[in-house]
C-alpha cells in the first residue's frame, strides 16, 4: 500500500469496518493495519486458514501431516522449493529472488531449515502448516499442478499466483468462508470486496459489491460487479473508494 492509501483508508475507519484479507503471514499484514490505524482489528491470513483479532486466534486450520507427506511424495522428483507458514513463522530452505521479494513485500524475515525437518518441527508444534508456497520455474510449476490435481478440494486447495508460484492451503478454507466467520452472512452481503486473483473469486461473487482491480485475471473481472479504472499498483482500490466515499 502507498502512503496515499494509508491516509485515505484512515479517513474511512470511523464509519466503515475495514477487514484485510490476504494470503500473507500475519506479520505481513499488521504493519498495514498499523499504518491505517486499525491495529488489532480482525484480519484474515493465509486465504482464510487463520483468522485473528489482535493476538486472539478466531479460527485456525492447518494442512495435516498426512497431506504434507502426500504432497512431498508427489513432488519428490521436481525441482521445487517450499516455503512453509504456520502462525507467524515462515520457513525456507534456501535464499532466492522469490524469497527476497517475499521479505520485501511482507517486511518479515524467514527462518532457515531443511524442508523435511521443518515439516516435522511445525507438525510437532502446531499440528501442521497454514500455507505452503511452492516456488520453481514454469515447467516445474506446470508439473506440480498436474501432480497435485487429485488432491484439489479433497485434502487441500491451491491456486497459481503466477507462472513460478503456487500457494496451497487446507481444504475447506477460503476468503469467502473466512469473512463469513468474522462478519456473518448478513455482513458479507453488506460488504464491498476487492480482489485480483483466483482466490478472490468466491469472495467477490458472494459479497454485496465485488470489485476487480484493473490488473485482475480475466475470470475475476468477469464475475465482478465493477472493475477499477486503475491497477492495484496505481492505487486503483483507493481511486475507486474515493469515487464512492470521497470527502
N, C-alpha and C positions, 0 to 999 in steps of 0.2 A: 504494500500500500504506500501511497505517496503522502507527503505532509498535507496536501490538499484534501486527500481522502480522510485522513485522521481528523482534520479540522471540521469538515462538513458532517461526518458521522457523529462527531461530538455535539453538534447542534441538534441532532435528532434524538439523542439518548433520553432526554427528559420526557418525550412524548411517545416514543416508539421503543419496543423491545428489540435490541439488536443481538442476533444469535449467529455466532461464527460457526460455520460447518466446513470441515476440511478433511483431507486425507492425512493431514500433518500430525506430528507429535505435539503433545500439549505445550511444551516449552516454545514451539514454533508458532503458537497462537497467542500465548499470554502477552508477548510484547506488543502485539496488535491491540489486544484488549486494553493494555495499559496506556497506549498512545491515544486511544479513543476516549478513555476514561471510564471503562466498564470492567476493569479487572475484578475477577471473582464472579462475574456473571456466568450463567450456563454456557457451555460450549460443547461442540460435537467434534471428536477427534477420530482419526483412522476410519473415515467413512461411516461412522456410527458404531464402531466396535467399542468405543469408550466415550461416555458422556460424563462431564464433570461440572460441578457448581462450586467454584472456588477449589478447595482441596478435597471436597466430598465427592466420592465416586457415586454417580447416579446409576450408571449401567456399565457393565464390563463383560465382554465375551471374547474369548481367545481361540485361536487356531490350536486344536488339540495336538498332543504328542503323536497320535497315530496319523493324523493328517499331515503333520510335518514330515514324518518318516516316509509317507507315500509320495509326497512332493519331491523329497530328496531322491528317492529311488527313480522316479520318472525323469528327473533332470540330471541324473548321475553322469551321463555321457556328454552333456552340453557344457559349453564354455559360458557359464552364467555365474555372476556374483550376487550374493544375497545381502540385503540389509534387513535386520531383524529389529522389531519395535515392540516394546512392552511398557506400558505406562510412560514414564519419562526417560526410558533407556532406549538408545539407538546403537546397535552393534553392527560393525562391518569387519570384514577380514583383511581388507587392504584399501589403500587410497586410490582414488581415480578422479577423473574430471567430474563424473556424476556425483561422487561423494562431496567434492569441494562445492559443487553447485548447491547441494542439499544443505551443507554447512552455512552457506551464504543466505539461502532463502529462509531457513528456519532459525538462524542465529543460535544453533545448537551444535555442540561438539560430540562427535561419535566416540563410542567405546570400541576398543580393538580386540578381536578374538577370532580364532578359527571357527568356522561356521558350525560344525557338528558339536563342538564343546560348548559353544554359545547356546545352541538349541537346548542342550541338556541343562545348562545353567538357568535359562529362562523357564523351562518346564518345571524344574525343581522349585523355583522362586515364585512363579506366577501361574503355573499350570499350562502355559503355552505363550503364544505371542499374539498381539493385536493386529499386526500387519507385517507382511513380507514385501520388500521391494526387490524385484529381480532386475538385474542390470546386465546388458550384453549388447552385441551388435544385432542388426536387424534379422539376420539369418537365424541366429540362436534364439532370438525372441519369437520368431515365427514358429520354430520347432517347439519351443516351450509352450506356446499357446495350444498347439496341436496335441502335445503330450498330456496337458492338464485338462483337456476338454471333458473327459469323463467325470471329473471332479466338480465341474462348474454347477453350482446350486446344490450339490449334494453335501459336500463337507466344506466347501469354500466358495467364495465369489471373487472374481478378479476382472480387471479391465486393463486395457492397453493405454497407458498415458501418452506414449509416443512410440516411435519405431524401436527405441532402445530401452524401454521401461515398462514393466508390468507390476501392478500393485494388487496384492492378494489380501483378503480379509476373511473372517469366519463366515460361514453360511448364515443366512437369516438376518444379516445386518445391512444397513444402508442409510443414506442421509434422510430419506423419507421416513423410515421407521424410527430413526433417532429423534428427528424433530417431533414426530407424533408422540413419542415418550415424554418429551420435555414440554410440549405445548398442548397436547391432546388433539383430537380430530378437528374440533372447532377452531383451535388456534392455528392449525395448519391452513384451514380454509380462509382465515383472515390474514395469512402471511403473504408477503411478496418475497419471492426467492430468485436468486441469480445463479447462473452456472454456465459451464462451457464444455464439460466432458461427459462421457458415458455415465459416470457415477452420479451425475446431477439430473438425469432424465426423469427418474421416478419422482424426485422431489419437485421439480418444476411442473410436472404433469399433475401432481396432486395438490399443489399449493393454490391459494386463491388467485394469484397472478404470478406466472412463471416467466422469467425474463432471461433470454440467452444473450451473452455478450457477443459483439461483432466477430470475434475470433473463435467462437464456439464451433464444434463439429457440426456438419450439416444436419445430422439426425437430431441434435439438441435444438437447433434452430427450428426444425420442422415441427416440433411438439410445443414450442414455447408460445406464450400469448403475445410476446413482443420481443424485439431484438434491439439492442442498444445501437445507436449510430456509430459509437466509437468502440474500439477494442478495450480489453481489460488494461493493457499497458498504457493506454491513453486516458485512463480514468473513466472508462465507459460506464461503470456502475454509478460513480458519483455524478457524472453528467446526467444520467437517466434519473437518478434520485432528485437531482436539482430541478429537473423539469417537473417532477411530481410534487416536491416539497420545498422548492426554493424559497428563500426568505429575503 
